[in-house]
Amino acid sequence: MDLSPVGSETIRWVICRAIEAGNRVTSLAEWSKALVAHMESGLTAELKAEIRARYPALDYYEEAGSPHNQPDEGFIENGFAVSFPRPRPG
């Protein structure tokens, strides 16, 4: 997938590291707060730790989901984000 619309080098780095670890981008979608790269698989503890060590000021978010949206977590910067699915509680 073409990542050129992702204007944050930091978010692009996160996406590329996730891809190198075997994940893939399923879509790029506009959200009210950001252009979001949706990843196919969840965020591993190892990658999360690597991102937080390299970019300690990068905003992390975690959403509980809803009946219509899967729970997710990810990172956001300057109108660009990467979203990793989380399992529904259960």
C-alpha positions as CSV (number, residue, x, y, z in Angstrom):
1,M,0.0,0.0,0.0
2,D,1.2,3.5,-0.8
3,L,2.0,5.3,2.4
4,S,2.9,8.6,0.8
5,P,-0.4,10.2,2.1
6,V,0.9,9.6,5.7
7,G,2.6,12.9,6.4
8,S,4.1,12.0,9.8
9,E,7.6,10.4,9.5
10,T,7.1,9.0,13.0
11,I,3.8,7.3,12.2
12,R,5.3,6.1,8.9
13,W,8.2,4.6,10.9
14,V,5.7,2.8,13.2
15,I,3.8,1.4,10.2
16,C,7.0,0.2,8.5
17,R,8.3,-1.5,11.7
18,A,4.9,-3.3,12.0
19,I,5.2,-4.4,8.4
20,E,8.7,-5.6,9.0
21,A,7.4,-7.7,11.9
22,G,4.8,-9.4,9.6
23,N,1.8,-7.1,10.0
24,R,0.1,-5.3,7.1
25,V,-2.0,-2.2,6.4
26,T,-5.6,-3.1,5.5
27,S,-6.7,0.5,4.7
28,L,-6.0,4.2,5.0
29,A,-9.1,6.0,6.1
30,E,-10.0,9.6,7.1
31,W,-11.2,10.0,10.6
32,S,-12.4,13.3,12.2
33,K,-9.0,13.7,13.9
34,A,-6.6,12.0,11.5
35,L,-5.8,10.0,8.4
36,V,-5.5,6.5,10.0
37,A,-3.6,3.5,8.8
38,H,-5.5,0.4,9.9
39,M,-3.3,-2.6,10.6
40,E,-4.4,-6.2,10.1
41,S,-3.0,-7.6,13.4
42,G,-2.6,-6.4,16.9
43,L,0.3,-4.4,18.4
44,T,2.9,-6.7,19.9
45,A,4.3,-5.9,23.3
46,E,7.8,-5.8,21.8
47,L,6.9,-3.3,19.1
48,K,4.9,-1.1,21.6
49,A,8.0,-1.0,23.9
50,E,10.3,-0.2,20.9
51,I,8.0,2.7,19.8
52,R,7.7,4.1,23.4
53,A,11.5,3.9,23.8
54,R,12.2,5.6,20.5
55,Y,9.4,8.2,20.6
56,P,8.5,8.7,24.3
57,A,6.4,11.9,23.5
58,L,4.3,10.1,20.8
59,D,0.6,10.1,21.8
60,Y,-0.7,6.6,22.5
61,Y,-4.4,5.9,22.6
62,E,-6.6,2.9,23.5
63,E,-10.3,2.6,22.6
64,A,-12.7,0.2,24.2
65,G,-14.7,-0.2,21.0
66,S,-18.5,-0.3,20.5
67,P,-21.1,-2.6,19.0
68,H,-20.0,-1.2,15.6
69,N,-16.3,-0.7,16.1
70,Q,-13.6,-3.1,17.2
71,P,-11.5,-2.1,20.1
72,D,-8.1,-0.7,19.0
73,E,-5.0,1.0,20.2
74,G,-2.4,3.0,18.4
75,F,-0.4,6.2,18.0
76,I,-1.4,9.6,16.7
77,E,0.7,12.6,15.6
78,N,-0.2,15.8,13.8
79,G,-3.3,14.5,12.0
80,F,-1.9,11.0,11.2
81,A,-2.4,7.8,13.1
82,V,-1.9,4.1,13.1
83,S,-4.5,1.7,14.5
84,F,-3.9,-1.8,15.7
85,P,-7.0,-4.0,16.5
86,R,-7.5,-5.4,20.0
87,P,-9.6,-8.4,20.9
88,R,-13.1,-7.8,22.2
89,P,-13.4,-8.5,25.9
90,G,-15.0,-11.7,26.6
